[in-house]
Amino acid sequence: MYCRQCGAWNEDEETNCTACSAVLIPAGPPSAEKPAETSAAPAAASPAETPAAPAAESPSQAPPEPAPAPPATSFSWNDTISNQPVQPRQNPYPTPPPHVPNYLAEAILVTLFCCWPFGIVSLVYSAIVNARLEIGDIPGAMQASNQARTWYRVSLWVFLGLIAVIFVGAFLMAIAVSETAHSSYR
């Protein structure tokens, strides 16, 4: 075990540090092997620096008193390690919902310039897309988006169909008027 005062390695059976004579307090279960020497650990102490071991302990001598507990501010690995399960970290940047188009601009344009009854239906579904995205209903938002797209396209095709019918009708009327005008002059 390591001495808490000087950091020197001592055998587990030792009660006092061989380097500084401080009382050793076991920190955990005894270890069987001495760890590898590091540069921070002092080299072999000379006999002059090593304190003399007591020659023989007499039975009347009391066992050494345990060292006082370290102050509360000292660092200990035992304080940081616990048997509690590690809680997974929550992502501080939640994944954004997938982009679901709401076709709001298209719905407004077809309502104003094309077939307004179908454009209003498209506007309603466009608003539903945003509401469903806010509550996290992605499949519902996708369905409302598809409905908004369908209804704005229906409105657009009805408008283009009406324009085509008007142009064809105007063309046929022009032909019919020109036939009647030419036939009266003959």
Secondary structure, 3 states (H helix, E strand, C coil): CECCCCCCECCCCCCECCCCCCECCCCCCCCCCCCCCCCCCCCCCCCCCCCCCCCCCCCCCCCCCCCCCCCCCCCCHHHHCCCCCCCCCCCCCCCCCCCCCCCHHHHHHHHHHCCHHHHHHHHHHHHHHHHHHHHCCHHHHHHHHHHHHHHHHHHHHHHHHHHHHHHHHHHHHHHHHHHHHHHHCC
